[in-house]
Amino acid sequence: MSKLIDGVLVSQQIKETIRSEVSGLINKGIRPCLATILVGDNQASVTYVKNKQTAANNVGILTRDFKLPETIKQDELLSTINELNKDENVHGILVQLPLPHHIETSITNMVNYEKDVDGLTSYNLGFLFEGTPKLIPCTPLGILELLDFYNIDVKGMDVAIINRSNLVGKPLGILLMYRDATVTFFHSKSKNLEDKLRNFDCIITAVGNRQKFTLTSKMIKEGAVIFDVGISRTNGKIQGDVDFRSVSEKASYITPVPGGVGPMTVTMLLKNTVLAASLKNKIRNN
């Protein structure tokens, strides 16, 4: 049986460190503040934003909540972002995705990169790709924290990432290459996944659709490290990309869904908010 990578446990420990850092900033007259922008009333997004605000408040981070109608025009949304960019008391800005179809997702690039706690602006992705990361996308950063906590060294490992998005796959691949892993990307157009994945020491899957893809024990080699980033609902039940029961009998380490990478993603948002506040006030260089 594989060893469970417990994201809840690790995130709780990191939150204690964050809470201490927030207290230190408050003693210096700085109160970290996270502003969240939610466009429309997508229920999943509403829940995600509420969870992020609750987590922030629990470690002492102030939150400002901007709920905007789904009919809002792009220039009106941009106006809200610009106001928050100028607000010296706001250290982090989160634009919850997905946005309505008439709003270009690229509008998130208008967030000041120093307040881009999602790490998704061209500036922050550029810093990451050139090897001088500042604010790193939350899910990849959370996976690095889990690797460190469980002393999993990816140096020399062959790592498969089933995702090529700016949110997860691309930044994670770069971060793992900085740790001397050999990274291969797979995606919806990749062929013969079942045969190819058996060659990898570590598999990180972030598809999020069990009907299109499920990672089974037949696809992995004995002792592989498995990170499941996918989230989907089947008959009201939350599931990941991995057939947990069969894969856990073959893997050396595995993340559950829920309780694996998900809690770490939220915690990294808090970590980035505190980092942004520290950088803004020249308490840290990076």
ChimeraX commands (.cxc) that place a marker at each C-alpha (Angstrom):
marker #1 position 0.00,0.00,0.00 radius 0.5
marker #1 position 1.17,3.53,-0.79 radius 0.5
marker #1 position 1.84,6.27,1.74 radius 0.5
marker #1 position -0.90,8.89,1.82 radius 0.5
marker #1 position 0.16,12.47,1.06 radius 0.5
marker #1 position -2.06,14.35,3.49 radius 0.5
marker #1 position -2.71,17.87,2.18 radius 0.5
marker #1 position -4.96,18.74,5.12 radius 0.5
marker #1 position -2.21,17.96,7.65 radius 0.5
marker #1 position 0.48,19.82,5.74 radius 0.5
marker #1 position -1.72,22.85,5.05 radius 0.5
marker #1 position -2.62,23.13,8.75 radius 0.5
marker #1 position 1.06,23.24,9.69 radius 0.5
marker #1 position 1.83,25.86,7.04 radius 0.5
marker #1 position -1.13,27.95,8.18 radius 0.5
marker #1 position 0.39,28.12,11.67 radius 0.5
marker #1 position 3.54,29.60,10.14 radius 0.5
marker #1 position 1.45,32.02,8.07 radius 0.5
marker #1 position -0.53,33.05,11.15 radius 0.5
marker #1 position 2.75,33.85,12.93 radius 0.5
marker #1 position 4.00,35.86,9.92 radius 0.5
marker #1 position 0.73,37.83,9.79 radius 0.5
marker #1 position 1.07,38.62,13.48 radius 0.5
marker #1 position 4.60,39.86,12.87 radius 0.5
marker #1 position 3.42,42.13,10.05 radius 0.5
marker #1 position 0.58,43.49,12.19 radius 0.5
marker #1 position 3.13,44.37,14.88 radius 0.5
marker #1 position 4.89,46.44,12.21 radius 0.5
marker #1 position 1.66,48.23,11.35 radius 0.5
marker #1 position 0.94,46.17,8.23 radius 0.5
marker #1 position -2.33,44.21,7.90 radius 0.5
marker #1 position -2.21,41.85,4.89 radius 0.5
marker #1 position -5.36,42.22,2.80 radius 0.5
marker #1 position -6.76,39.99,0.05 radius 0.5
marker #1 position -9.41,41.31,-2.35 radius 0.5
marker #1 position -11.55,38.74,-4.17 radius 0.5
marker #1 position -13.52,39.49,-7.33 radius 0.5
marker #1 position -16.39,37.18,-8.25 radius 0.5
marker #1 position -18.30,37.82,-11.47 radius 0.5
marker #1 position -21.69,36.11,-11.66 radius 0.5
marker #1 position -23.22,33.51,-9.36 radius 0.5
marker #1 position -21.62,30.23,-10.44 radius 0.5
marker #1 position -22.23,28.15,-7.30 radius 0.5
marker #1 position -18.89,26.36,-7.41 radius 0.5
marker #1 position -17.08,29.70,-7.69 radius 0.5
marker #1 position -19.18,31.18,-4.89 radius 0.5
marker #1 position -18.14,28.29,-2.64 radius 0.5
marker #1 position -14.47,28.53,-3.64 radius 0.5
marker #1 position -14.34,32.26,-2.92 radius 0.5
marker #1 position -16.08,31.85,0.43 radius 0.5
marker #1 position -13.62,29.11,1.43 radius 0.5
marker #1 position -10.66,31.29,0.47 radius 0.5
marker #1 position -12.00,34.23,2.46 radius 0.5
marker #1 position -12.66,32.05,5.50 radius 0.5
marker #1 position -9.16,30.57,5.33 radius 0.5
marker #1 position -7.66,34.06,5.02 radius 0.5
marker #1 position -9.63,35.41,7.98 radius 0.5
marker #1 position -8.60,32.42,10.10 radius 0.5
marker #1 position -4.92,33.36,9.81 radius 0.5
marker #1 position -5.54,37.08,10.33 radius 0.5
marker #1 position -5.62,38.25,6.70 radius 0.5
marker #1 position -8.26,40.88,5.97 radius 0.5
marker #1 position -10.54,40.22,3.01 radius 0.5
marker #1 position -12.51,42.50,0.74 radius 0.5
marker #1 position -15.31,40.89,-1.22 radius 0.5
marker #1 position -16.39,42.18,-4.64 radius 0.5
marker #1 position -19.42,40.39,-6.08 radius 0.5
marker #1 position -20.17,41.70,-9.57 radius 0.5
marker #1 position -23.15,40.89,-11.81 radius 0.5
marker #1 position -22.66,38.43,-14.65 radius 0.5
marker #1 position -23.78,41.15,-17.09 radius 0.5
marker #1 position -20.91,43.47,-16.14 radius 0.5
marker #1 position -18.99,44.88,-19.08 radius 0.5
marker #1 position -15.29,44.23,-19.52 radius 0.5
marker #1 position -14.31,47.88,-19.04 radius 0.5
marker #1 position -16.32,48.00,-15.80 radius 0.5
marker #1 position -14.52,44.96,-14.46 radius 0.5
marker #1 position -11.21,46.54,-15.50 radius 0.5
marker #1 position -12.16,49.66,-13.57 radius 0.5
marker #1 position -12.62,47.60,-10.39 radius 0.5
marker #1 position -9.25,45.92,-10.92 radius 0.5
marker #1 position -7.55,49.27,-11.46 radius 0.5
marker #1 position -9.06,50.70,-8.27 radius 0.5
marker #1 position -7.67,47.76,-6.31 radius 0.5
marker #1 position -4.31,48.07,-8.04 radius 0.5
marker #1 position -4.08,51.64,-6.71 radius 0.5
marker #1 position -5.29,50.81,-3.19 radius 0.5
marker #1 position -2.23,50.77,-0.92 radius 0.5
marker #1 position -4.13,48.78,1.71 radius 0.5
marker #1 position -4.78,45.85,-0.65 radius 0.5
marker #1 position -1.85,43.45,-1.05 radius 0.5
marker #1 position -3.44,40.61,-3.04 radius 0.5
marker #1 position -6.06,40.55,-5.79 radius 0.5
marker #1 position -7.83,37.36,-6.85 radius 0.5
marker #1 position -10.10,37.29,-9.91 radius 0.5
marker #1 position -12.06,34.05,-9.57 radius 0.5
marker #1 position -12.14,31.91,-12.70 radius 0.5
marker #1 position -13.96,30.97,-14.85 radius 0.5
marker #1 position -15.28,34.32,-16.04 radius 0.5
marker #1 position -18.46,34.75,-18.13 radius 0.5
marker #1 position -17.96,34.13,-21.85 radius 0.5
marker #1 position -18.17,37.81,-22.79 radius 0.5
marker #1 position -15.23,38.66,-20.48 radius 0.5
marker #1 position -11.77,37.81,-21.81 radius 0.5
marker #1 position -9.83,35.66,-19.36 radius 0.5
marker #1 position -6.75,37.69,-20.27 radius 0.5
marker #1 position -8.23,40.54,-18.22 radius 0.5
marker #1 position -6.59,38.87,-15.22 radius 0.5
marker #1 position -3.33,40.07,-16.75 radius 0.5
marker #1 position -4.37,43.60,-15.77 radius 0.5
marker #1 position -3.85,42.79,-12.09 radius 0.5
marker #1 position -0.69,44.49,-10.80 radius 0.5
marker #1 position 1.90,41.71,-10.81 radius 0.5
marker #1 position 2.94,42.69,-7.26 radius 0.5
marker #1 position -0.62,41.88,-6.12 radius 0.5
marker #1 position -1.09,38.86,-8.39 radius 0.5
marker #1 position -1.39,36.25,-5.64 radius 0.5
marker #1 position -2.59,33.66,-8.18 radius 0.5
marker #1 position 0.76,34.05,-9.96 radius 0.5
marker #1 position -0.88,34.04,-13.40 radius 0.5
marker #1 position 0.05,37.40,-14.94 radius 0.5
marker #1 position 2.56,37.44,-17.78 radius 0.5
marker #1 position 4.98,39.23,-15.47 radius 0.5
marker #1 position 4.94,36.53,-12.80 radius 0.5
marker #1 position 4.99,33.67,-15.29 radius 0.5
marker #1 position 7.90,35.42,-17.00 radius 0.5
marker #1 position 9.82,35.72,-13.73 radius 0.5
marker #1 position 9.17,32.03,-13.14 radius 0.5
marker #1 position 10.32,30.94,-16.60 radius 0.5
marker #1 position 13.54,32.98,-16.38 radius 0.5
marker #1 position 14.37,31.42,-13.02 radius 0.5
marker #1 position 13.62,34.35,-10.70 radius 0.5
marker #1 position 10.11,33.51,-9.42 radius 0.5
marker #1 position 8.25,35.94,-7.18 radius 0.5
marker #1 position 4.56,35.00,-6.83 radius 0.5
marker #1 position 4.16,31.40,-8.01 radius 0.5
marker #1 position 0.84,29.84,-9.14 radius 0.5
marker #1 position -0.81,28.30,-6.10 radius 0.5
marker #1 position -1.37,24.68,-7.15 radius 0.5
marker #1 position 2.21,24.10,-8.42 radius 0.5
marker #1 position 3.58,25.80,-5.30 radius 0.5
marker #1 position 1.40,23.56,-3.12 radius 0.5
marker #1 position 2.75,20.45,-4.84 radius 0.5
marker #1 position 6.32,21.60,-4.15 radius 0.5
marker #1 position 5.44,22.03,-0.48 radius 0.5
marker #1 position 4.06,18.48,-0.36 radius 0.5
marker #1 position 7.20,17.12,-2.01 radius 0.5
marker #1 position 9.32,18.88,0.60 radius 0.5
marker #1 position 7.20,17.77,3.56 radius 0.5
marker #1 position 7.39,14.10,2.55 radius 0.5
marker #1 position 11.06,14.35,1.50 radius 0.5
marker #1 position 10.34,13.25,-2.07 radius 0.5
marker #1 position 13.34,14.22,-4.18 radius 0.5
marker #1 position 12.45,14.47,-7.87 radius 0.5
marker #1 position 16.06,14.90,-8.98 radius 0.5
marker #1 position 16.61,12.50,-11.86 radius 0.5
marker #1 position 12.99,11.36,-11.85 radius 0.5
marker #1 position 10.98,10.99,-15.05 radius 0.5
marker #1 position 7.83,13.01,-14.34 radius 0.5
marker #1 position 4.63,12.98,-16.41 radius 0.5
marker #1 position 2.27,15.96,-16.17 radius 0.5
marker #1 position -1.15,15.41,-17.71 radius 0.5
marker #1 position -2.03,19.06,-18.17 radius 0.5
marker #1 position -0.57,21.94,-20.19 radius 0.5
marker #1 position -2.36,24.96,-18.72 radius 0.5
marker #1 position -0.80,28.14,-17.33 radius 0.5
marker #1 position -2.63,27.38,-14.10 radius 0.5
marker #1 position -0.99,24.02,-13.38 radius 0.5
marker #1 position 0.96,22.16,-16.05 radius 0.5
marker #1 position 3.37,24.69,-17.54 radius 0.5
marker #1 position 4.54,26.39,-14.31 radius 0.5
marker #1 position 4.73,23.06,-12.48 radius 0.5
marker #1 position 6.87,21.59,-15.25 radius 0.5
marker #1 position 9.30,24.52,-15.02 radius 0.5
marker #1 position 9.49,24.26,-11.22 radius 0.5
marker #1 position 10.20,20.53,-11.35 radius 0.5
marker #1 position 12.87,21.02,-14.01 radius 0.5
marker #1 position 14.55,23.51,-11.64 radius 0.5
marker #1 position 14.71,20.54,-9.25 radius 0.5
marker #1 position 16.42,18.46,-11.97 radius 0.5
marker #1 position 13.44,16.28,-12.89 radius 0.5
marker #1 position 12.92,15.23,-16.51 radius 0.5
marker #1 position 9.41,16.41,-17.38 radius 0.5
marker #1 position 7.06,15.22,-20.14 radius 0.5
marker #1 position 3.70,16.87,-20.83 radius 0.5
marker #1 position 0.60,14.94,-21.91 radius 0.5
marker #1 position -2.73,16.39,-22.99 radius 0.5
marker #1 position -6.00,15.67,-24.78 radius 0.5
marker #1 position -4.26,14.99,-28.08 radius 0.5
marker #1 position -1.62,12.64,-26.66 radius 0.5
marker #1 position -1.71,9.05,-27.92 radius 0.5
marker #1 position -1.19,5.69,-26.20 radius 0.5
marker #1 position -1.22,7.14,-22.68 radius 0.5
marker #1 position -1.66,3.74,-21.04 radius 0.5
marker #1 position 1.58,2.43,-22.54 radius 0.5
marker #1 position 3.61,5.61,-22.10 radius 0.5
marker #1 position 2.70,6.43,-18.49 radius 0.5
marker #1 position 4.06,3.11,-17.23 radius 0.5
marker #1 position 7.58,4.45,-17.75 radius 0.5
marker #1 position 7.31,7.36,-15.32 radius 0.5
marker #1 position 8.51,7.63,-11.72 radius 0.5
marker #1 position 5.98,10.35,-10.91 radius 0.5
marker #1 position 2.63,11.18,-12.49 radius 0.5
marker #1 position 0.75,14.42,-11.87 radius 0.5
marker #1 position -2.71,14.42,-13.41 radius 0.5
marker #1 position -4.99,17.47,-13.68 radius 0.5
marker #1 position -7.69,16.59,-16.20 radius 0.5
marker #1 position -10.81,16.99,-14.07 radius 0.5
marker #1 position -13.11,14.81,-16.17 radius 0.5
marker #1 position -13.50,11.16,-15.16 radius 0.5
marker #1 position -15.49,10.37,-18.29 radius 0.5
marker #1 position -12.59,11.43,-20.51 radius 0.5
marker #1 position -9.69,10.20,-18.41 radius 0.5
marker #1 position -9.11,8.01,-15.36 radius 0.5
marker #1 position -5.66,6.96,-14.19 radius 0.5
marker #1 position -5.76,3.24,-13.35 radius 0.5
marker #1 position -3.23,0.86,-11.85 radius 0.5
marker #1 position -2.54,-0.57,-15.32 radius 0.5
marker #1 position -1.12,2.81,-16.37 radius 0.5
marker #1 position 1.52,3.17,-13.64 radius 0.5
marker #1 position 4.66,1.33,-12.70 radius 0.5
marker #1 position 5.30,-0.15,-9.28 radius 0.5
marker #1 position 6.37,2.49,-6.77 radius 0.5
marker #1 position 5.34,5.54,-8.79 radius 0.5
marker #1 position 4.53,8.81,-6.98 radius 0.5
marker #1 position 1.00,10.01,-7.84 radius 0.5
marker #1 position -0.43,13.52,-7.47 radius 0.5
marker #1 position -4.13,13.87,-8.29 radius 0.5
marker #1 position -5.07,17.48,-9.06 radius 0.5
marker #1 position -8.30,16.71,-10.93 radius 0.5
marker #1 position -11.71,17.42,-9.42 radius 0.5
marker #1 position -15.01,16.22,-10.85 radius 0.5
marker #1 position -18.43,15.27,-9.51 radius 0.5
marker #1 position -20.01,11.91,-10.20 radius 0.5
marker #1 position -23.50,11.35,-8.75 radius 0.5
marker #1 position -22.84,14.16,-6.28 radius 0.5
marker #1 position -19.53,12.65,-5.14 radius 0.5
marker #1 position -16.26,14.55,-5.50 radius 0.5
marker #1 position -13.60,12.52,-7.29 radius 0.5
marker #1 position -10.19,13.07,-8.78 radius 0.5
marker #1 position -8.60,11.67,-11.93 radius 0.5
marker #1 position -7.21,8.61,-10.16 radius 0.5
marker #1 position -8.84,5.26,-9.46 radius 0.5
marker #1 position -7.63,5.58,-5.88 radius 0.5
marker #1 position -8.33,2.05,-4.68 radius 0.5
marker #1 position -6.33,0.23,-7.34 radius 0.5
marker #1 position -3.58,2.83,-7.81 radius 0.5
marker #1 position -2.88,3.10,-4.06 radius 0.5
marker #1 position -1.97,-0.60,-4.01 radius 0.5
marker #1 position 0.82,0.03,-6.52 radius 0.5
marker #1 position 2.08,3.58,-5.91 radius 0.5
marker #1 position 4.66,4.57,-3.30 radius 0.5
marker #1 position 2.95,7.89,-2.50 radius 0.5
marker #1 position -0.49,9.17,-3.49 radius 0.5
marker #1 position -2.72,12.20,-2.84 radius 0.5
marker #1 position -6.40,11.66,-2.05 radius 0.5
marker #1 position -9.32,13.68,-3.45 radius 0.5
marker #1 position -10.56,15.48,-1.48 radius 0.5
marker #1 position -7.84,16.26,1.08 radius 0.5
marker #1 position -4.74,16.21,-1.09 radius 0.5
marker #1 position -3.64,19.02,-3.37 radius 0.5
marker #1 position -6.85,21.08,-2.93 radius 0.5
marker #1 position -6.21,22.33,0.62 radius 0.5
marker #1 position -2.66,23.22,-0.36 radius 0.5
marker #1 position -3.85,25.42,-3.22 radius 0.5
marker #1 position -5.90,27.58,-0.85 radius 0.5
marker #1 position -3.06,27.73,1.68 radius 0.5
marker #1 position -0.60,28.86,-1.00 radius 0.5
marker #1 position -2.96,31.73,-1.81 radius 0.5
marker #1 position -2.57,32.86,1.81 radius 0.5
marker #1 position 1.19,32.38,1.64 radius 0.5
marker #1 position 1.39,34.49,-1.51 radius 0.5
marker #1 position -0.73,37.24,0.07 radius 0.5
marker #1 position 1.64,37.49,3.03 radius 0.5
marker #1 position 4.63,37.41,0.67 radius 0.5
marker #1 position 3.09,40.21,-1.44 radius 0.5
marker #1 position 2.55,42.33,1.69 radius 0.5
marker #1 position 6.13,41.70,2.80 radius 0.5
marker #1 position 7.60,42.54,-0.61 radius 0.5
marker #1 position 5.48,45.69,-0.88 radius 0.5
marker #1 position 6.80,46.93,2.45 radius 0.5
marker #1 position 10.39,45.85,1.70 radius 0.5
marker #1 position 10.42,43.41,4.60 radius 0.5
marker #1 position 11.54,40.68,2.19 radius 0.5
marker #1 position 13.37,40.78,-1.10 radius 0.5
marker #1 position 11.64,37.58,-2.25 radius 0.5
marker link #1:1,2 radius 0.2
marker link #1:2,3 radius 0.2
marker link #1:3,4 radius 0.2
marker link #1:4,5 radius 0.2
marker link #1:5,6 radius 0.2
marker link #1:6,7 radius 0.2
marker link #1:7,8 radius 0.2
marker link #1:8,9 radius 0.2
marker link #1:9,10 radius 0.2
marker link #1:10,11 radius 0.2
marker link #1:11,12 radius 0.2
marker link #1:12,13 radius 0.2
marker link #1:13,14 radius 0.2
marker link #1:14,15 radius 0.2
marker link #1:15,16 radius 0.2
marker link #1:16,17 radius 0.2
marker link #1:17,18 radius 0.2
marker link #1:18,19 radius 0.2
marker link #1:19,20 radius 0.2
marker link #1:20,21 radius 0.2
marker link #1:21,22 radius 0.2
marker link #1:22,23 radius 0.2
marker link #1:23,24 radius 0.2
marker link #1:24,25 radius 0.2
marker link #1:25,26 radius 0.2
marker link #1:26,27 radius 0.2
marker link #1:27,28 radius 0.2
marker link #1:28,29 radius 0.2
marker link #1:29,30 radius 0.2
marker link #1:30,31 radius 0.2
marker link #1:31,32 radius 0.2
marker link #1:32,33 radius 0.2
marker link #1:33,34 radius 0.2
marker link #1:34,35 radius 0.2
marker link #1:35,36 radius 0.2
marker link #1:36,37 radius 0.2
marker link #1:37,38 radius 0.2
marker link #1:38,39 radius 0.2
marker link #1:39,40 radius 0.2
marker link #1:40,41 radius 0.2
marker link #1:41,42 radius 0.2
marker link #1:42,43 radius 0.2
marker link #1:43,44 radius 0.2
marker link #1:44,45 radius 0.2
marker link #1:45,46 radius 0.2
marker link #1:46,47 radius 0.2
marker link #1:47,48 radius 0.2
marker link #1:48,49 radius 0.2
marker link #1:49,50 radius 0.2
marker link #1:50,51 radius 0.2
marker link #1:51,52 radius 0.2
marker link #1:52,53 radius 0.2
marker link #1:53,54 radius 0.2
marker link #1:54,55 radius 0.2
marker link #1:55,56 radius 0.2
marker link #1:56,57 radius 0.2
marker link #1:57,58 radius 0.2
marker link #1:58,59 radius 0.2
marker link #1:59,60 radius 0.2
marker link #1:60,61 radius 0.2
marker link #1:61,62 radius 0.2
marker link #1:62,63 radius 0.2
marker link #1:63,64 radius 0.2
marker link #1:64,65 radius 0.2
marker link #1:65,66 radius 0.2
marker link #1:66,67 radius 0.2
marker link #1:67,68 radius 0.2
marker link #1:68,69 radius 0.2
marker link #1:69,70 radius 0.2
marker link #1:70,71 radius 0.2
marker link #1:71,72 radius 0.2
marker link #1:72,73 radius 0.2
marker link #1:73,74 radius 0.2
marker link #1:74,75 radius 0.2
marker link #1:75,76 radius 0.2
marker link #1:76,77 radius 0.2
marker link #1:77,78 radius 0.2
marker link #1:78,79 radius 0.2
marker link #1:79,80 radius 0.2
marker link #1:80,81 radius 0.2
marker link #1:81,82 radius 0.2
marker link #1:82,83 radius 0.2
marker link #1:83,84 radius 0.2
marker link #1:84,85 radius 0.2
marker link #1:85,86 radius 0.2
marker link #1:86,87 radius 0.2
marker link #1:87,88 radius 0.2
marker link #1:88,89 radius 0.2
marker link #1:89,90 radius 0.2
marker link #1:90,91 radius 0.2
marker link #1:91,92 radius 0.2
marker link #1:92,93 radius 0.2
marker link #1:93,94 radius 0.2
marker link #1:94,95 radius 0.2
marker link #1:95,96 radius 0.2
marker link #1:96,97 radius 0.2
marker link #1:97,98 radius 0.2
marker link #1:98,99 radius 0.2
marker link #1:99,100 radius 0.2
marker link #1:100,101 radius 0.2
marker link #1:101,102 radius 0.2
marker link #1:102,103 radius 0.2
marker link #1:103,104 radius 0.2
marker link #1:104,105 radius 0.2
marker link #1:105,106 radius 0.2
marker link #1:106,107 radius 0.2
marker link #1:107,108 radius 0.2
marker link #1:108,109 radius 0.2
marker link #1:109,110 radius 0.2
marker link #1:110,111 radius 0.2
marker link #1:111,112 radius 0.2
marker link #1:112,113 radius 0.2
marker link #1:113,114 radius 0.2
marker link #1:114,115 radius 0.2
marker link #1:115,116 radius 0.2
marker link #1:116,117 radius 0.2
marker link #1:117,118 radius 0.2
marker link #1:118,119 radius 0.2
marker link #1:119,120 radius 0.2
marker link #1:120,121 radius 0.2
marker link #1:121,122 radius 0.2
marker link #1:122,123 radius 0.2
marker link #1:123,124 radius 0.2
marker link #1:124,125 radius 0.2
marker link #1:125,126 radius 0.2
marker link #1:126,127 radius 0.2
marker link #1:127,128 radius 0.2
marker link #1:128,129 radius 0.2
marker link #1:129,130 radius 0.2
marker link #1:130,131 radius 0.2
marker link #1:131,132 radius 0.2
marker link #1:132,133 radius 0.2
marker link #1:133,134 radius 0.2
marker link #1:134,135 radius 0.2
marker link #1:135,136 radius 0.2
marker link #1:136,137 radius 0.2
marker link #1:137,138 radius 0.2
marker link #1:138,139 radius 0.2
marker link #1:139,140 radius 0.2
marker link #1:140,141 radius 0.2
marker link #1:141,142 radius 0.2
marker link #1:142,143 radius 0.2
marker link #1:143,144 radius 0.2
marker link #1:144,145 radius 0.2
marker link #1:145,146 radius 0.2
marker link #1:146,147 radius 0.2
marker link #1:147,148 radius 0.2
marker link #1:148,149 radius 0.2
marker link #1:149,150 radius 0.2
marker link #1:150,151 radius 0.2
marker link #1:151,152 radius 0.2
marker link #1:152,153 radius 0.2
marker link #1:153,154 radius 0.2
marker link #1:154,155 radius 0.2
marker link #1:155,156 radius 0.2
marker link #1:156,157 radius 0.2
marker link #1:157,158 radius 0.2
marker link #1:158,159 radius 0.2
marker link #1:159,160 radius 0.2
marker link #1:160,161 radius 0.2
marker link #1:161,162 radius 0.2
marker link #1:162,163 radius 0.2
marker link #1:163,164 radius 0.2
marker link #1:164,165 radius 0.2
marker link #1:165,166 radius 0.2
marker link #1:166,167 radius 0.2
marker link #1:167,168 radius 0.2
marker link #1:168,169 radius 0.2
marker link #1:169,170 radius 0.2
marker link #1:170,171 radius 0.2
marker link #1:171,172 radius 0.2
marker link #1:172,173 radius 0.2
marker link #1:173,174 radius 0.2
marker link #1:174,175 radius 0.2
marker link #1:175,176 radius 0.2
marker link #1:176,177 radius 0.2
marker link #1:177,178 radius 0.2
marker link #1:178,179 radius 0.2
marker link #1:179,180 radius 0.2
marker link #1:180,181 radius 0.2
marker link #1:181,182 radius 0.2
marker link #1:182,183 radius 0.2
marker link #1:183,184 radius 0.2
marker link #1:184,185 radius 0.2
marker link #1:185,186 radius 0.2
marker link #1:186,187 radius 0.2
marker link #1:187,188 radius 0.2
marker link #1:188,189 radius 0.2
marker link #1:189,190 radius 0.2
marker link #1:190,191 radius 0.2
marker link #1:191,192 radius 0.2
marker link #1:192,193 radius 0.2
marker link #1:193,194 radius 0.2
marker link #1:194,195 radius 0.2
marker link #1:195,196 radius 0.2
marker link #1:196,197 radius 0.2
marker link #1:197,198 radius 0.2
marker link #1:198,199 radius 0.2
marker link #1:199,200 radius 0.2
marker link #1:200,201 radius 0.2
marker link #1:201,202 radius 0.2
marker link #1:202,203 radius 0.2
marker link #1:203,204 radius 0.2
marker link #1:204,205 radius 0.2
marker link #1:205,206 radius 0.2
marker link #1:206,207 radius 0.2
marker link #1:207,208 radius 0.2
marker link #1:208,209 radius 0.2
marker link #1:209,210 radius 0.2
marker link #1:210,211 radius 0.2
marker link #1:211,212 radius 0.2
marker link #1:212,213 radius 0.2
marker link #1:213,214 radius 0.2
marker link #1:214,215 radius 0.2
marker link #1:215,216 radius 0.2
marker link #1:216,217 radius 0.2
marker link #1:217,218 radius 0.2
marker link #1:218,219 radius 0.2
marker link #1:219,220 radius 0.2
marker link #1:220,221 radius 0.2
marker link #1:221,222 radius 0.2
marker link #1:222,223 radius 0.2
marker link #1:223,224 radius 0.2
marker link #1:224,225 radius 0.2
marker link #1:225,226 radius 0.2
marker link #1:226,227 radius 0.2
marker link #1:227,228 radius 0.2
marker link #1:228,229 radius 0.2
marker link #1:229,230 radius 0.2
marker link #1:230,231 radius 0.2
marker link #1:231,232 radius 0.2
marker link #1:232,233 radius 0.2
marker link #1:233,234 radius 0.2
marker link #1:234,235 radius 0.2
marker link #1:235,236 radius 0.2
marker link #1:236,237 radius 0.2
marker link #1:237,238 radius 0.2
marker link #1:238,239 radius 0.2
marker link #1:239,240 radius 0.2
marker link #1:240,241 radius 0.2
marker link #1:241,242 radius 0.2
marker link #1:242,243 radius 0.2
marker link #1:243,244 radius 0.2
marker link #1:244,245 radius 0.2
marker link #1:245,246 radius 0.2
marker link #1:246,247 radius 0.2
marker link #1:247,248 radius 0.2
marker link #1:248,249 radius 0.2
marker link #1:249,250 radius 0.2
marker link #1:250,251 radius 0.2
marker link #1:251,252 radius 0.2
marker link #1:252,253 radius 0.2
marker link #1:253,254 radius 0.2
marker link #1:254,255 radius 0.2
marker link #1:255,256 radius 0.2
marker link #1:256,257 radius 0.2
marker link #1:257,258 radius 0.2
marker link #1:258,259 radius 0.2
marker link #1:259,260 radius 0.2
marker link #1:260,261 radius 0.2
marker link #1:261,262 radius 0.2
marker link #1:262,263 radius 0.2
marker link #1:263,264 radius 0.2
marker link #1:264,265 radius 0.2
marker link #1:265,266 radius 0.2
marker link #1:266,267 radius 0.2
marker link #1:267,268 radius 0.2
marker link #1:268,269 radius 0.2
marker link #1:269,270 radius 0.2
marker link #1:270,271 radius 0.2
marker link #1:271,272 radius 0.2
marker link #1:272,273 radius 0.2
marker link #1:273,274 radius 0.2
marker link #1:274,275 radius 0.2
marker link #1:275,276 radius 0.2
marker link #1:276,277 radius 0.2
marker link #1:277,278 radius 0.2
marker link #1:278,279 radius 0.2
marker link #1:279,280 radius 0.2
marker link #1:280,281 radius 0.2
marker link #1:281,282 radius 0.2
marker link #1:282,283 radius 0.2
marker link #1:283,284 radius 0.2
marker link #1:284,285 radius 0.2
marker link #1:285,286 radius 0.2
view
